[in-house]
Amino acid sequence: MEIPLRCRTNIRSLSTKMKVAKSTLHRRIKEGVIKAHSNALKPHLTDDNKLVRLKFCLSMLQQESLNDAPIFENMFNMVHIDEKWFYMTKESEKYYLHPEEEHPMRTCRSKKFIVKVMFLAAVARPRFDCSRNKHFDGKIGIFPFAFKEPAKRNSKNRVAGTLETKPILSVTKEVYRRCLIDNVLPAIRAKWPQSDVISPIFIQQDNAKPHIDPMDVEFIEAATREGFDIRLSFQPPNSPDMNVLDLGYFRAIQSLQHQEAPNSIDELISAVEKSFDELSSESLNNVFLTLQLCMLEVMKNCGGNNYKVPHIGKQRLIRDGNLPLQIGCDKELIDKIIHYLQA
């Protein structure tokens, strides 16, 4: 423990500092005496960021439950949206090969400019009946930022005039607004359970610069059509852990997408859309539960993000028929947070 962390990033440097053989150190790792740890960077949070995160987590609790047994909202009225780049391939890939199999050869013109397309995804919490039968899958849609234009000249791949799909590499506020109005809002109106149309629907977005203001006039006009009341809201700054897409759903989509091995932009778009459709609603529902667990950890850390994503054995709970709809909180913790915010 006295050895600086920067000298403990591989077995070679650690064995040198500890003055023991690498083989000895490797045995200690296999025995569990020394544990391997993968450390990821997390967003830096200011004191104001932490206060906003605490207020956000409190707002997600059922207000009528605060005086007795605090519990999170079911979040059925929330739609989480976010953008992500999806790449044609990864710079480094891992395969499992037969001993007699040749090593695969992958090439590209530049590793710095691997073909990529940005997508905007929108998801809500799935809904099941008491027998776990699905009646709303929660998958609103995933939409590529791309356009088609005719080729200007002949090439070995196509003749002039052939429509080509090209990614939008710079998503501006106007491009984002058009995607919301032309794609996300119609998808919500088409897929949302009719029994909840009269209730407000909140679209939660992060604080990226291209994102529009919740009071954007053009958006509000489009969001109130056909009897719907759809509103925009912001999640706390520097808080990807407050969005189910960043919390795990994007990674699941990307894992499936890389199994398709696309060779063109059209194939990449098709692979991402197929992966989005194939992911189960149960997985999406599990991420919403994980979000509530993370909010609980945020409150325990006074708004910080120095915590491990908690696990409650959801698959086991599903098999036993005991998966909770909402996560409860300790009343003493909630009282402590409220007092802290009022101080």
N, C-alpha and C positions, 0 to 999 in steps of 0.2 A: 504493500500500500504506500510505502514511502517513495516508490519509483514514480516519476511524473507520468501522467496518462499518455503524453505524446511519445513516450518510449515503450508503450505497451500496446502498440497497434499490430504487431506480428510476433510470431514465436522467436524469430531470429534476434530481434532487438531486445525482447524481454529476457531471453536466455543469457544474452551478453550482460545485461544490467544485473541479473540475479546471480551470474557466475555459476550457472548449472548447464548441463548438456541439453541440447534441443530435444533429444529423445526422452530424457527425464521429465522435461517440462510438458512434452506431449502426453506422457503417461498421467501426469497430474491433472491435465485437462480432461482426459478420458475418464478418470476417476471422479471428476467433479470437484476436486479440491480447488482448482482454478476454473472459473466459468468464462465462456466466451460471451461477449456482449456486442450487439449491433446498435450503434448510436446514430440517430437521425437528427438533423437540425430542426429546431422548432422556431416558429416566429417569435421575435422579441416583443414583449408586451410592456407597455408603459403602465404607470399607476392608473391613468385614466382608462386605458384599455381594460384593465382588470375590473374596474368599477362597472364599466359598460357590460362586460361579460357576466358579472354577478346579477345586474339588473335584468339582463336578457334571460338568464336561467330562472330567476324568480318569476318573470312574466310567463314562463312556460308551465308554471304550476297552476293547478285548479285553485282559484282564489278562495272559493268557499271551503276548501279543505285545509287552509293554512292554520286555522285555530284548533284543529283536531288531529287529523292524520294527513299531513301534506302528501300529495301525489301529483305526478305530472299529467298534463293534458294528454288526450289520446292522439293529438296532432293530425286528426283526420282532415282538418281544414287547411293544412299547409301543403304547398307545392315548393319543393326545393329545386332551384335551377343553378347551373354553373357551366363554365366552359372548360374544355380540355383539348390539348393537342394530341392527336393520335398519329403515330408514325408508321410508315410503310414497314419498317423493320427496326429491331434494336441494334445498337452498335455492337453489343456483345450478347451472344446467345449461348445457352447451355443445352446440350443434347446428351442422350444416353445411347451409346453405340454398341454394336456387336463387335467382338474382338477382330473379326475379319473384315469389318466394314471400313471403307475409306472415309477419311475426315471430310465433312461437307465443305464446299467452297461457296462463300457468299461475297459478292462484290457490289460496290457502288462507286459513283464518280467522286463523291466527296462525303466523308463522314460528318462534316460540319453542316451539310445541307441535305440530309435525308428527307425525302418527300414526306410532307405532313399536311394534315387537314384539321382545322379546329371545329369542334362540335359543341353545340349547346344542348344539354340534356335537362329534362324536366321530369321529376318523379314526385309522387305523393304516397302516402301510406296505404298499402293494400287493405282490403276489408274481407273478412271471412265470417261465416255464420258460426253457430255454436258447434257444428260438426266439422269445422275447418274447411268447409267448401268455399271456394273463392267466388266473390261476385263483383270485385273490382281489383284489377291487378296492380294499380298504382303507377303503371308505366305510361306517362303522358306522351313522351316521344323524345327522340334524339335527332337533332337537325344540323347538317353540315353547313359551314360557312363556305360555300362554293358557288360557282356560276359556270354557265356554258357559253362559249363563243366559237364562231367558225375559225378554222385554221386559215392563216393569211397566205400560206404558200405550201407547195408540195414538199413532202419529205418521204423517206423510205417507210415511214410508219402509216402515213395517211395522205390523202389528196387535199388540195386546197378547198376550203369550204366545209370540211368535215367538222361537226360540232365536237369541241373538246371541253372536258370538265377541268376547271382550274380553281385552286383554293384561294380564298380571300385571306391574304397574309396580314392585313391590318384591319382589325375590327373596330370601327368607329362607333360613336354614339348613335348615329343615324342607322348604321347597319344593324346594330344591336336592337334598336327600337323596331325596325322593320321585321326582324326575326320574331320578336315578342308578339307583335300585332298580327303578322301574317301566318305564323306557325304555331307558337305556344298557345295563344288565346283560343284559336279555333280548335286545337287538339283538346284543351281543357273542356270546352263547351261540348265537344263530341263524346268525350269519354267519362265525364264526371257523373257520379250517381245522381239520378233525377230527384231522389228524395232529399238531397242536400243543396239543390240549386238556389234556394231562397237564402241560405246562410252565406256570410262573407267567406271568400277564399283568398288566402294570403300567399303570394308568391315571394319566397325569401331568396334574395340575391346577396352576393358579397359586395365589397366596396371598391371594385375595379373602376378605373376612370371611365371606360365606355358605358357603364351602367347608368340608366336614366333615373331621374328623380321620381319618387313615388307620386308626386303631384304633377307629373308630366301631363299636359292637357290632351295631347293626341292619344296617349296610352289610356287615360281615364275614359275618354270617349269610346274607345274600342272595348274597354273592359266592362262596360256597363250595358252592353247590348244583350238582347234576348233574355232579359230578366236576371242576368248574372251580376254579382257584385264581387269583382276580382280586384284585389289591391296589392300593391307592391310594398315590400318592407326590406330593410337592410339587416343582415346579421352583424354581430360585433366585428370591429376591425381586427385584422390579424388573427382570425379565428376559423381556420378551415375545419377544426374539430366540431364546429357548430353546424355543419352541412353534411347530410348523409352521403352526397356524391363524393366529396373529398374524404369522408370518413372510411370509405371502403368500396362503395359501389362502382366508382370509376376504375379501380384496380381490378375488380372482377370482370368488368367489360373488356378491359385491355388484355387480360389474361386469355380470354376466349378469342379476342380479335387476332392475337399473334399466332394462333393455331391455324388461321386461314391462309397465311403467307401470300398476301396480295401482291400483284405486280404492276398495278396501275391505280390512278386516283379513283376511278370508278369502282374497282375491286376493293380498294380500301374503304370507301364509303359503304359499300355493300356489306363488307365484313363487320364493320362497327355496328351498323343497323341490325345485322343478323345476331351479333353477340348481345346487343341490348334486348332483342326480342326473346332470346333463348334463356336469359337469366331468370331464375324462378322468383315468383312473388314472395315466397317464403324468405329468400335471401334479403330482399328489400325490406320486408317487415323486420327482420332481425337487425338490420342496420339502424332502423328507427329506434329500436329498443337500446342498441348500443349508444345512440345519440343521447338518450335519456340518462344512461349510466355515466356517460362522459360529463353531462351537465352536473350530475351529482358530485363527480370528482372535482370539477371546476369550483363548486361551492366549498368543498372541503379544503381546496387550495387557495381560498380567498381570491378567486378569479384567475389564478395562474394556470399554466399548462404543463407543469412538471408532474405528470402522472402517467401511469401505464393505462392503456385502454383496458377497462375491466371486462372480464368474461364470467358468464353465469351458467355455461353449459346449455346453450339454447337447444341444441339438437336433442339432448337427453330430456329436457323439459317438454319439447314437442312430442317425443315418443311417449312420455308419461301423461300427456295432456295437461301439463301444468304451466305452459308458457304464459307469463303475465301479459296483459294488454298495456299496463302502465307500471312505471317504477315508483315505489313509494320512497319517502324521505324521512329522516329523523327530525322531529319537531324542534328539538334543541338546536340542531344545526341551522334550520331555517330562522329561528328566533335570533341566533347569533349573527347570521348574515344581515337580517333586517336591522338589528342594532348597529352593526358595523357600518351599514350604508347611511344610517341616520346620524352617526357620530360626526 
